[in-house]
Amino acid sequence: MITKNPSIILVRPQLPENIGMVARVMHNFGLKELIIVSPRDNWLNSKSINAAKKAERIINNIKVYNDLESALSNFSFVVATTNRLRYLEKNFTNDFKLIKRKIISNKKSAILFGPENSGLSNEDLRLSDIIFTIETNSKSNSLNLSHAVTVLCYKLFELNNLKFTNKTVIEKDNIRKYQLSKFLNYLFENLEKKKFFTPREKKESMKNNIYSIFTKIPLTKKELQTLWGITKKLNK
């Protein structure tokens, strides 16, 4: 049996007490790394610390980033969570066993949670590999941030005890997100020079579609090297 847990990433969290409660529930279920992106000023205060209870180690070792791309740079598999309808060409699932297998098979994985008021934006979802939705009553599908994290932490804790991992192939050569970002930034820069993004008002949706193409299946280092070679050759 393999026990392997992802990092939890909170994107633009608004309430310090939610950060503390997330740290607490992670401690309850054995997760260790919490990352926050663009939190509000003075997020580490009495509210977050008191809400964390016995999870001092987690909250004192939180990694803070100014942007999501930097936060994701060393991950090879990223799960985004949302219950909002998204018109994106992304893989969606509510099968957590599938998510767990992917977490086990990748070197370093993360689960993203959006801000309390709006959830993850389309731009936040770009580098994610799959979108996970928590099934709820259709008349009330909005979960508190810490409650959503609780559900997934419990599912991870529960599935860590299942012996389905013997058939899981460890994907040792999958690229990290910073490698994909570097390639896509180069691609976008050259597409911009060639006036590819027309009409201009559709530029962001066009970029979302390109991100989706490259995140539908995991790329290996060799495959990415081939894409670099093709793109540079065409550019010349």
Residue frames relative to the residue before (quaternion, step in Angstrom):
aa qw qx qy qz dx dy dz
M 1.0000 0.0000 0.0000 0.0000 0.00 0.00 0.00
I 0.2007 -0.7769 0.5886 0.0986 3.57 -0.95 0.96
T 0.1364 -0.7611 0.6291 0.0803 3.57 -0.86 0.99
K 0.1741 0.7804 -0.5733 0.1787 3.53 -0.51 1.20
N 0.0818 -0.8264 0.5570 0.0064 3.55 -0.60 1.13
P 0.4605 -0.6818 0.4954 0.2786 3.58 -1.14 0.63
S 0.5196 -0.5459 0.5199 0.4022 3.52 -1.34 -0.04
I 0.3161 -0.7096 0.5933 0.2112 3.56 -1.21 0.56
I 0.0787 -0.8031 0.5904 0.0138 3.59 -0.81 1.02
L 0.1566 -0.7696 0.6158 0.0640 3.56 -0.79 1.11
V 0.1996 -0.7989 0.5611 0.0842 3.57 -0.64 1.14
R 0.8535 -0.1062 0.0016 0.5101 3.57 -0.71 1.20
P 0.0959 0.8092 -0.5730 0.0873 3.64 0.75 0.95
Q 0.3446 -0.7836 0.4933 0.1544 3.55 -1.00 0.88
L 0.7796 0.3224 -0.1617 0.5120 3.58 0.99 -0.80
P 0.4623 -0.6973 0.4714 0.2790 3.61 -0.69 1.04
E 0.6440 0.5370 -0.3353 0.4295 3.60 0.99 -0.78
N 0.6114 0.5372 -0.3567 0.4586 3.61 1.12 -0.56
I 0.6122 0.5305 -0.3463 0.4731 3.58 1.05 -0.72
G 0.6654 0.5059 -0.2964 0.4620 3.57 0.95 -0.89
M 0.6758 0.4889 -0.2958 0.4657 3.59 0.94 -0.86
V 0.6051 0.5325 -0.3556 0.4731 3.59 1.11 -0.61
A 0.6370 0.5149 -0.3259 0.4720 3.59 0.96 -0.84
R 0.6473 0.5352 -0.3168 0.4407 3.58 0.98 -0.85
V 0.7110 0.4481 -0.2755 0.4667 3.58 0.81 -0.96
M 0.5817 0.5494 -0.3777 0.4661 3.59 1.12 -0.53
H 0.6444 0.5083 -0.3123 0.4784 3.58 0.99 -0.82
N 0.6061 0.5730 -0.3436 0.4317 3.60 1.03 -0.80
F 0.8187 0.2677 -0.0981 0.4984 3.56 0.91 -0.95
G 0.6488 -0.6175 0.2917 0.3356 3.56 1.19 0.59
L 0.4844 0.6249 -0.4728 0.3889 3.62 1.14 0.42
K 0.2927 -0.8305 0.4637 0.0979 3.57 -0.99 0.78
E 0.7919 0.3322 -0.1766 0.4810 3.60 0.91 -0.80
L 0.0448 -0.7827 0.6204 -0.0208 3.55 -0.76 1.15
I 0.0813 -0.7808 0.6194 -0.0042 3.54 -0.92 1.05
I 0.0665 -0.7859 0.6119 0.0587 3.58 -1.01 0.75
V 0.2307 -0.7781 0.5778 0.0863 3.53 -1.07 0.89
S 0.8595 -0.0674 0.0029 0.5066 3.57 -0.82 1.10
P 0.1332 0.7964 -0.5782 0.1167 3.62 0.63 1.03
R 0.6081 -0.5215 0.4329 0.4134 3.56 -1.27 0.17
D 0.6363 -0.5305 0.3944 0.3976 3.55 -1.22 0.49
N 0.8488 0.1603 -0.1360 0.4852 3.54 -1.22 0.66
W 0.2074 0.8070 -0.5249 0.1739 3.57 1.02 0.80
L 0.6748 0.4356 -0.2954 0.5173 3.59 1.13 -0.59
N 0.2883 0.7517 -0.5285 0.2693 3.56 0.00 1.33
S 0.7732 -0.3545 0.2294 0.4731 3.58 -1.24 -0.14
K 0.6267 0.5491 -0.3458 0.4315 3.61 1.05 -0.69
S 0.7034 0.4476 -0.2767 0.4778 3.58 0.83 -0.94
I 0.6632 0.5128 -0.3084 0.4495 3.59 0.96 -0.84
N 0.6743 0.4884 -0.2947 0.4689 3.60 0.92 -0.90
A 0.6584 0.5131 -0.3122 0.4536 3.60 1.02 -0.79
A 0.6221 0.5718 -0.3323 0.4191 3.59 1.16 -0.60
K 0.2266 -0.8065 0.5113 0.1920 3.60 1.23 -0.47
K 0.8419 -0.1535 0.1235 0.5023 3.62 -0.60 -1.13
A 0.5454 0.6316 -0.3929 0.3864 3.60 1.25 0.21
E 0.1162 0.8378 -0.5248 0.0956 3.59 1.01 0.82
R 0.6398 0.5439 -0.3431 0.4209 3.59 0.93 -0.84
I 0.6642 0.5041 -0.3074 0.4585 3.57 0.96 -0.87
I 0.7288 0.4415 -0.2679 0.4495 3.58 0.72 -1.03
N 0.6624 0.4986 -0.3132 0.4632 3.60 1.11 -0.56
N 0.7310 0.3837 -0.2265 0.5168 3.58 1.26 -0.33
I 0.2891 0.7670 -0.5181 0.2441 3.58 1.21 0.46
K 0.2812 -0.7300 0.5996 0.1691 3.55 -1.04 0.85
V 0.1540 -0.8032 0.5731 0.0518 3.58 -0.84 1.00
Y 0.0541 -0.7910 0.6095 -0.0013 3.57 -0.93 0.98
N 0.4870 -0.6718 0.4833 0.2792 3.54 -1.21 0.58
D 0.7993 0.1047 -0.0591 0.5888 3.60 1.14 -0.48
L 0.6095 -0.6090 0.3852 0.3304 3.53 -1.18 0.69
E 0.6029 0.5728 -0.3686 0.4153 3.60 0.99 -0.74
S 0.6637 0.4872 -0.3002 0.4816 3.60 0.98 -0.83
A 0.6433 0.5372 -0.3206 0.4413 3.58 0.99 -0.84
L 0.7358 0.4292 -0.2241 0.4735 3.58 1.05 -0.77
S 0.3973 0.7939 -0.4279 0.1697 3.57 1.25 -0.32
N 0.7801 0.3534 -0.1904 0.4800 3.64 0.94 -0.78
F 0.5552 0.6016 -0.3981 0.4140 3.58 1.24 0.20
S 0.2943 -0.7598 0.5550 0.1675 3.56 -1.13 0.70
F 0.7804 0.1544 -0.1072 0.5964 3.61 1.23 -0.32
V 0.0370 -0.8215 0.5672 -0.0465 3.57 -0.71 1.13
V 0.1661 -0.7631 0.6208 0.0690 3.55 -0.86 1.07
A 0.1555 -0.7656 0.6171 0.0937 3.58 -0.90 0.93
T 0.2217 -0.7799 0.5719 0.1248 3.58 -1.02 0.75
T 0.2426 0.7488 -0.5956 0.1601 3.57 -0.93 0.90
N 0.2497 -0.7432 0.5992 0.1619 3.53 -1.19 0.62
R 0.5208 0.6345 -0.4090 0.3986 3.57 1.31 0.06
L 0.5204 -0.6233 0.4850 0.3246 3.55 -1.15 0.66
R 0.0509 -0.8073 0.5877 -0.0160 3.59 -0.69 1.10
Y 0.2630 -0.7559 0.5789 0.1560 3.56 -0.86 0.97
L 0.3598 0.7105 -0.5029 0.3359 3.52 0.55 1.27
E 0.4406 -0.6622 0.5355 0.2840 3.54 -1.19 0.62
K 0.3144 0.7392 -0.5174 0.2951 3.54 0.44 1.29
N 0.4995 -0.6063 0.5166 0.3407 3.54 -1.25 0.45
F 0.1195 -0.7818 0.6108 0.0381 3.57 -0.88 1.01
T 0.0904 0.7904 -0.6046 0.0393 3.58 -1.14 0.59
N 0.1555 -0.7325 0.6409 0.1689 3.54 -1.35 0.30
D 0.4782 0.6504 -0.4256 0.4090 3.56 1.33 0.39
F 0.2166 -0.8290 0.5019 0.1183 3.56 -0.14 1.27
K 0.5404 0.5955 -0.4157 0.4249 3.60 1.17 -0.31
L 0.6181 0.5316 -0.3287 0.4768 3.57 1.10 -0.73
I 0.6422 0.5199 -0.3155 0.4666 3.57 0.96 -0.88
K 0.6647 0.5156 -0.3058 0.4460 3.58 0.91 -0.92
R 0.6344 0.5238 -0.3335 0.4603 3.59 0.98 -0.78
K 0.6569 0.5081 -0.3045 0.4666 3.55 1.00 -0.84
I 0.6251 0.5370 -0.3311 0.4596 3.57 1.03 -0.76
I 0.6689 0.4994 -0.2936 0.4658 3.56 0.97 -0.89
S 0.7298 0.4738 -0.2497 0.4249 3.56 0.90 -0.92
N 0.6966 0.4319 -0.2785 0.5006 3.60 1.23 -0.25
K 0.6167 -0.5867 0.3861 0.3554 3.55 -1.13 0.71
K 0.8111 -0.0369 0.0938 0.5762 3.56 0.80 -1.04
S 0.0045 -0.8281 0.5571 -0.0614 3.56 -0.60 1.15
A 0.1450 -0.7842 0.6000 0.0633 3.53 -1.28 0.46
I 0.2141 -0.7322 0.6276 0.1555 3.54 -1.30 0.48
L 0.2519 -0.7965 0.5405 0.0998 3.57 -0.76 1.14
F 0.0531 -0.7568 0.6506 0.0337 3.53 -1.17 0.77
G 0.3772 -0.7628 0.4881 0.1939 3.56 -0.88 0.96
P 0.7059 -0.4518 0.3330 0.4321 3.57 -1.33 0.05
E 0.6701 -0.5630 0.3256 0.3578 3.51 -1.18 0.69
N 0.7356 0.4665 -0.2559 0.4193 3.60 0.90 -0.84
S 0.8441 0.1917 -0.0518 0.4981 3.59 0.99 -0.71
G 0.4087 -0.6996 0.4891 0.3229 3.60 1.15 -0.39
L 0.7175 -0.4281 0.3226 0.4448 3.56 -1.31 -0.12
S 0.3888 -0.7080 0.5432 0.2291 3.56 -1.07 0.81
N 0.6783 -0.4587 0.3637 0.4441 3.58 -1.27 0.14
E 0.6389 0.5223 -0.3220 0.4641 3.58 1.05 -0.76
D 0.6231 0.5362 -0.3364 0.4594 3.61 1.08 -0.69
L 0.6984 0.5086 -0.2624 0.4298 3.55 1.06 -0.81
R 0.4453 0.7533 -0.4260 0.2298 3.59 1.22 -0.38
L 0.7812 0.3498 -0.1838 0.4833 3.58 0.76 -1.01
S 0.4880 0.6539 -0.4494 0.3637 3.59 1.22 0.03
D 0.4307 -0.7099 0.5040 0.2376 3.56 -1.17 0.64
I 0.7978 -0.0031 0.0427 0.6014 3.55 1.12 -0.64
I 0.2969 -0.7376 0.5787 0.1813 3.57 -1.17 0.60
F 0.1638 -0.7869 0.5917 0.0625 3.56 -0.83 1.07
T 0.1267 -0.7863 0.6018 0.0588 3.56 -0.95 0.90
I 0.3283 -0.7179 0.5826 0.1935 3.54 -1.03 0.84
E 0.3786 -0.7407 0.5075 0.2247 3.58 -0.63 1.10
T 0.0370 0.7918 -0.6053 0.0728 3.55 -0.85 1.05
N 0.6792 -0.4109 0.3927 0.4644 3.53 -1.35 -0.04
S 0.4900 -0.6985 0.4377 0.2835 3.60 -0.75 1.04
K 0.6555 0.5141 -0.3148 0.4548 3.59 1.17 -0.47
S 0.7848 0.1147 -0.0725 0.6047 3.58 1.26 -0.25
N 0.0993 0.8511 -0.5037 0.1099 3.58 0.17 1.29
S 0.5480 0.6082 -0.4025 0.4097 3.57 1.25 0.23
L 0.1300 -0.8038 0.5793 0.0376 3.56 -0.64 1.18
N 0.5297 -0.5763 0.5131 0.3522 3.54 -1.18 0.60
L 0.6257 -0.5776 0.3688 0.3727 3.59 -1.02 0.80
S 0.7091 0.4525 -0.2801 0.4625 3.59 0.75 -0.99
H 0.6189 0.5359 -0.3480 0.4568 3.61 1.11 -0.59
A 0.6368 0.5225 -0.3270 0.4632 3.58 1.01 -0.82
V 0.6496 0.4999 -0.3130 0.4797 3.58 0.99 -0.84
T 0.6095 0.5641 -0.3445 0.4378 3.59 1.04 -0.78
V 0.6477 0.5299 -0.3212 0.4433 3.58 0.89 -0.96
L 0.7220 0.4441 -0.2633 0.4607 3.58 0.80 -0.97
C 0.6227 0.5305 -0.3446 0.4604 3.59 1.05 -0.69
Y 0.6432 0.5099 -0.3215 0.4721 3.57 1.01 -0.79
K 0.6453 0.5209 -0.3237 0.4555 3.60 0.95 -0.87
L 0.6335 0.5152 -0.3291 0.4743 3.59 1.02 -0.75
F 0.6508 0.5226 -0.3037 0.4594 3.56 0.94 -0.94
E 0.6637 0.5125 -0.2880 0.4624 3.56 0.99 -0.91
L 0.7345 0.4388 -0.2413 0.4580 3.58 0.83 -1.00
N 0.5208 0.6254 -0.4212 0.4003 3.59 1.20 -0.26
N 0.6861 0.4805 -0.2735 0.4728 3.57 1.23 -0.44
L 0.5813 0.5743 -0.3817 0.4320 3.59 1.27 0.03
K 0.3368 -0.7691 0.5146 0.1740 3.58 -0.92 0.90
F 0.3074 0.7425 -0.5393 0.2518 3.56 0.65 1.14
T 0.5254 0.6999 -0.3756 0.3050 3.57 1.27 -0.06
N 0.5019 0.6731 -0.4354 0.3248 3.63 1.16 -0.28
K 0.7118 0.4396 -0.2518 0.4864 3.58 1.11 -0.67
T 0.5279 0.6518 -0.4037 0.3654 3.59 1.26 -0.06
V 0.2797 -0.7515 0.5788 0.1484 3.55 -0.85 1.04
I 0.3507 -0.7346 0.5407 0.2122 3.57 -0.77 1.01
E 0.2673 -0.7769 0.5550 0.1298 3.55 -0.64 1.16
K 0.1222 -0.8666 0.4825 0.0354 3.55 0.22 1.33
D 0.7629 0.4161 -0.1964 0.4541 3.57 1.09 -0.65
N 0.3827 0.7273 -0.4949 0.2823 3.60 1.18 0.28
I 0.5081 -0.6667 0.4548 0.3010 3.56 -1.04 0.78
R 0.4552 -0.6350 0.5454 0.3036 3.53 -1.31 0.39
K 0.6588 -0.5439 0.3471 0.3868 3.57 -1.21 0.45
Y 0.6194 0.5426 -0.3716 0.4289 3.62 1.02 -0.61
Q 0.6181 0.5369 -0.3438 0.4600 3.59 1.13 -0.60
L 0.6565 0.4905 -0.3011 0.4876 3.56 1.02 -0.81
S 0.6428 0.5301 -0.3230 0.4488 3.59 0.96 -0.85
K 0.6392 0.5308 -0.3262 0.4508 3.57 0.96 -0.85
F 0.6698 0.4886 -0.2992 0.4724 3.58 0.94 -0.89
L 0.6941 0.4826 -0.2902 0.4484 3.59 0.83 -0.95
N 0.6210 0.5289 -0.3471 0.4627 3.60 1.03 -0.69
Y 0.6326 0.5100 -0.3190 0.4878 3.58 1.06 -0.76
L 0.6527 0.5164 -0.3084 0.4606 3.57 0.96 -0.89
F 0.6715 0.4948 -0.3013 0.4620 3.60 0.88 -0.93
E 0.6254 0.5513 -0.3349 0.4390 3.58 0.99 -0.82
N 0.7140 0.4394 -0.2541 0.4823 3.57 0.93 -0.89
L 0.6082 0.5281 -0.3515 0.4771 3.59 1.12 -0.57
E 0.6031 0.5544 -0.3387 0.4628 3.56 1.13 -0.71
K 0.6570 0.5128 -0.3040 0.4615 3.59 0.95 -0.88
K 0.7120 0.4366 -0.2431 0.4933 3.56 1.09 -0.74
K 0.4289 -0.7287 0.4346 0.3101 3.59 1.35 0.18
F 0.1986 0.8092 -0.5205 0.1866 3.55 1.02 0.88
F 0.7154 0.4714 -0.2577 0.4467 3.57 0.97 -0.88
T 0.3694 0.6859 -0.5400 0.3186 3.55 0.22 1.32
P 0.4936 -0.2267 -0.8358 0.0799 1.50 -1.85 1.69
R 0.6599 -0.5685 0.3247 0.3688 3.57 -1.11 0.69
E 0.6442 0.5505 -0.3358 0.4114 3.57 1.03 -0.74
K 0.6874 0.4529 -0.2839 0.4916 3.58 1.25 -0.26
K 0.3369 0.7857 -0.4719 0.2155 3.58 1.29 0.10
E 0.7014 0.4733 -0.2891 0.4477 3.60 0.77 -0.97
S 0.6615 0.4843 -0.3205 0.4745 3.60 0.96 -0.76
M 0.6131 0.5306 -0.3451 0.4727 3.60 1.12 -0.62
K 0.6464 0.5033 -0.3139 0.4799 3.58 1.02 -0.80
N 0.6107 0.5470 -0.3458 0.4563 3.60 1.05 -0.76
N 0.6550 0.5144 -0.3095 0.4589 3.58 0.99 -0.86
I 0.6494 0.5057 -0.3185 0.4702 3.59 1.01 -0.78
Y 0.6111 0.5336 -0.3420 0.4741 3.59 1.01 -0.80
S 0.6591 0.5329 -0.3095 0.4311 3.57 0.92 -0.93
I 0.6074 0.5632 -0.3478 0.4392 3.57 1.04 -0.78
F 0.7739 0.3864 -0.1873 0.4656 3.57 0.86 -1.00
T 0.7051 0.4227 -0.2879 0.4912 3.62 1.21 0.00
K 0.4572 0.6926 -0.4516 0.3276 3.61 1.24 0.06
I 0.7769 0.0943 -0.0633 0.6193 3.57 1.11 -0.68
P 0.5332 -0.6336 0.4384 0.3494 3.62 -1.04 0.64
L 0.2869 -0.7567 0.5659 0.1580 3.57 -0.91 0.93
T 0.3365 -0.7063 0.5802 0.2265 3.57 -1.09 0.72
K 0.6750 -0.4865 0.3624 0.4200 3.56 -1.29 0.28
K 0.6459 0.5266 -0.3184 0.4517 3.57 1.01 -0.82
E 0.6526 0.5102 -0.3120 0.4653 3.57 0.99 -0.82
L 0.6551 0.5029 -0.3140 0.4683 3.57 1.00 -0.80
Q 0.6128 0.5390 -0.3442 0.4642 3.59 1.04 -0.72
T 0.6358 0.5212 -0.3225 0.4691 3.58 1.04 -0.77
L 0.6525 0.5081 -0.3116 0.4681 3.59 0.98 -0.83
W 0.6079 0.5359 -0.3414 0.4761 3.59 1.06 -0.75
G 0.6703 0.5112 -0.2984 0.4476 3.58 0.88 -0.96
I 0.6562 0.5102 -0.3061 0.4641 3.58 0.92 -0.90
T 0.6948 0.4935 -0.2826 0.4403 3.57 0.82 -1.03
K 0.6769 0.4846 -0.3006 0.4655 3.60 0.91 -0.86
K 0.6328 0.5297 -0.3320 0.4569 3.57 1.04 -0.76
L 0.6639 0.4871 -0.2989 0.4824 3.58 0.94 -0.87
N 0.6352 0.5442 -0.3317 0.4363 3.57 1.02 -0.73
K 0.6500 0.5094 -0.3170 0.4664 3.58 1.11 -0.67
